[in-house]
Amino acid sequence: MGVGTDTIEHSTNNQVLIDGARRCGFECKDIPQNTGGKKHTACGSFCTFGCCIGVKQGTAVTWLAEAERKGAVCIKECRVCSHPALEQTRGLLTEIGE
């Protein structure tokens, strides 16, 4: 899947933080990232909001893309008002298991 730390290139800000923490005796480790083995450059974006250069293999480029290739239709900003597998309880929709 390409999860690892070998392709991480830290931004200047992150590298300053890492170097300072190590000089103070703190241990710093890279968090493995799912980049599909591609080099992840320090783009300055907030990775938790999605990868602006499409390197990180998040939900949008893995599961959802595969689902669409297999015929699923992805609908954003929709509201489910009723469904046979859901039951409304105190204004909340709760899934009913079999």
GUROKOL-997563 format. One record per residue (C-alpha): residue number from 1; x, y, z; chain. Coordinates in Angstrom, 1 decimal, padded with zeros to 4 digits, m for minus. Layout:
BEGIN
<node seq="NUM" u="X" v="Y" w="Z" mol="A"/>
...
//
This chain:
BEGIN
<node seq="1" u="000.0" v="000.0" w="000.0" mol="A"/>
<node seq="2" u="003.0" v="002.3" w="000.3" mol="A"/>
<node seq="3" u="002.8" v="003.2" w="004.0" mol="A"/>
<node seq="4" u="006.2" v="004.3" w="005.4" mol="A"/>
<node seq="5" u="008.5" v="007.1" w="006.4" mol="A"/>
<node seq="6" u="011.1" v="006.9" w="003.7" mol="A"/>
<node seq="7" u="009.4" v="009.4" w="001.4" mol="A"/>
<node seq="8" u="008.8" v="012.2" w="004.0" mol="A"/>
<node seq="9" u="010.5" v="015.5" w="003.4" mol="A"/>
<node seq="10" u="009.8" v="017.9" w="006.3" mol="A"/>
<node seq="11" u="009.0" v="021.6" w="005.8" mol="A"/>
<node seq="12" u="011.4" v="024.2" w="007.2" mol="A"/>
<node seq="13" u="009.0" v="024.9" w="010.1" mol="A"/>
<node seq="14" u="008.7" v="021.2" w="011.0" mol="A"/>
<node seq="15" u="012.4" v="020.6" w="010.7" mol="A"/>
<node seq="16" u="013.2" v="023.6" w="013.1" mol="A"/>
<node seq="17" u="010.7" v="022.1" w="015.6" mol="A"/>
<node seq="18" u="012.2" v="018.6" w="015.3" mol="A"/>
<node seq="19" u="015.8" v="019.9" w="015.6" mol="A"/>
<node seq="20" u="014.9" v="022.0" w="018.7" mol="A"/>
<node seq="21" u="013.0" v="019.2" w="020.4" mol="A"/>
<node seq="22" u="015.9" v="016.8" w="019.9" mol="A"/>
<node seq="23" u="018.4" v="019.4" w="021.3" mol="A"/>
<node seq="24" u="016.2" v="019.5" w="024.4" mol="A"/>
<node seq="25" u="016.4" v="015.7" w="024.7" mol="A"/>
<node seq="26" u="013.0" v="014.8" w="023.3" mol="A"/>
<node seq="27" u="012.6" v="011.8" w="021.0" mol="A"/>
<node seq="28" u="011.0" v="012.6" w="017.6" mol="A"/>
<node seq="29" u="009.7" v="010.1" w="015.1" mol="A"/>
<node seq="30" u="008.1" v="010.4" w="011.8" mol="A"/>
<node seq="31" u="004.6" v="009.1" w="011.5" mol="A"/>
<node seq="32" u="004.2" v="006.6" w="008.7" mol="A"/>
<node seq="33" u="002.2" v="008.1" w="005.8" mol="A"/>
<node seq="34" u="000.4" v="006.4" w="003.0" mol="A"/>
<node seq="35" u="001.9" v="008.0" w="000.0" mol="A"/>
<node seq="36" u="002.0" v="004.9" w="m002.3" mol="A"/>
<node seq="37" u="005.8" v="005.1" w="m002.2" mol="A"/>
<node seq="38" u="005.9" v="008.5" w="m003.8" mol="A"/>
<node seq="39" u="008.1" v="011.3" w="m002.5" mol="A"/>
<node seq="40" u="006.0" v="013.6" w="m000.2" mol="A"/>
<node seq="41" u="007.4" v="017.1" w="m000.5" mol="A"/>
<node seq="42" u="006.9" v="019.8" w="002.0" mol="A"/>
<node seq="43" u="004.0" v="021.5" w="000.3" mol="A"/>
<node seq="44" u="003.0" v="023.6" w="003.3" mol="A"/>
<node seq="45" u="m000.6" v="022.3" w="003.3" mol="A"/>
<node seq="46" u="m002.5" v="020.9" w="006.2" mol="A"/>
<node seq="47" u="m002.4" v="017.2" w="005.5" mol="A"/>
<node seq="48" u="m005.3" v="016.4" w="007.7" mol="A"/>
<node seq="49" u="m007.6" v="018.3" w="005.3" mol="A"/>
<node seq="50" u="m006.4" v="016.3" w="002.3" mol="A"/>
<node seq="51" u="m003.4" v="016.3" w="000.1" mol="A"/>
<node seq="52" u="m003.4" v="019.3" w="m002.3" mol="A"/>
<node seq="53" u="m000.9" v="017.6" w="m004.6" mol="A"/>
<node seq="54" u="m002.6" v="014.1" w="m004.5" mol="A"/>
<node seq="55" u="000.3" v="012.2" w="m003.1" mol="A"/>
<node seq="56" u="m001.2" v="010.9" w="000.1" mol="A"/>
<node seq="57" u="m003.5" v="007.9" w="m000.5" mol="A"/>
<node seq="58" u="m006.5" v="009.1" w="001.5" mol="A"/>
<node seq="59" u="m010.1" v="008.0" w="001.1" mol="A"/>
<node seq="60" u="m010.8" v="010.3" w="m001.8" mol="A"/>
<node seq="61" u="m008.2" v="008.7" w="m004.0" mol="A"/>
<node seq="62" u="m008.5" v="005.1" w="m002.8" mol="A"/>
<node seq="63" u="m011.9" v="003.8" w="m001.4" mol="A"/>
<node seq="64" u="m014.2" v="006.4" w="m003.0" mol="A"/>
<node seq="65" u="m012.4" v="006.3" w="m006.4" mol="A"/>
<node seq="66" u="m012.5" v="002.5" w="m006.4" mol="A"/>
<node seq="67" u="m016.2" v="002.5" w="m005.5" mol="A"/>
<node seq="68" u="m017.0" v="004.9" w="m008.4" mol="A"/>
<node seq="69" u="m015.0" v="002.7" w="m010.8" mol="A"/>
<node seq="70" u="m017.2" v="m000.2" w="m009.7" mol="A"/>
<node seq="71" u="m020.4" v="001.8" w="m010.3" mol="A"/>
<node seq="72" u="m021.1" v="003.5" w="m007.0" mol="A"/>
<node seq="73" u="m022.4" v="007.1" w="m007.1" mol="A"/>
<node seq="74" u="m020.9" v="009.4" w="m004.5" mol="A"/>
<node seq="75" u="m023.2" v="012.2" w="m003.4" mol="A"/>
<node seq="76" u="m021.8" v="015.0" w="m001.3" mol="A"/>
<node seq="77" u="m023.8" v="017.1" w="001.2" mol="A"/>
<node seq="78" u="m026.9" v="014.9" w="001.1" mol="A"/>
<node seq="79" u="m029.3" v="014.3" w="004.0" mol="A"/>
<node seq="80" u="m030.8" v="010.9" w="004.6" mol="A"/>
<node seq="81" u="m034.4" v="011.3" w="005.9" mol="A"/>
<node seq="82" u="m035.4" v="007.7" w="005.8" mol="A"/>
<node seq="83" u="m034.1" v="004.3" w="004.8" mol="A"/>
<node seq="84" u="m035.4" v="000.8" w="005.5" mol="A"/>
<node seq="85" u="m032.3" v="000.0" w="007.5" mol="A"/>
<node seq="86" u="m032.6" v="003.0" w="009.8" mol="A"/>
<node seq="87" u="m035.0" v="003.8" w="012.6" mol="A"/>
<node seq="88" u="m035.6" v="007.2" w="014.0" mol="A"/>
<node seq="89" u="m035.2" v="007.5" w="017.7" mol="A"/>
<node seq="90" u="m035.5" v="010.8" w="019.6" mol="A"/>
<node seq="91" u="m034.7" v="012.7" w="016.4" mol="A"/>
<node seq="92" u="m031.6" v="010.7" w="015.7" mol="A"/>
<node seq="93" u="m031.2" v="008.0" w="013.0" mol="A"/>
<node seq="94" u="m029.8" v="004.8" w="014.4" mol="A"/>
<node seq="95" u="m028.7" v="001.8" w="012.3" mol="A"/>
<node seq="96" u="m030.7" v="m001.4" w="012.9" mol="A"/>
<node seq="97" u="m028.5" v="m004.5" w="012.7" mol="A"/>
<node seq="98" u="m029.7" v="m008.0" w="011.7" mol="A"/>
//
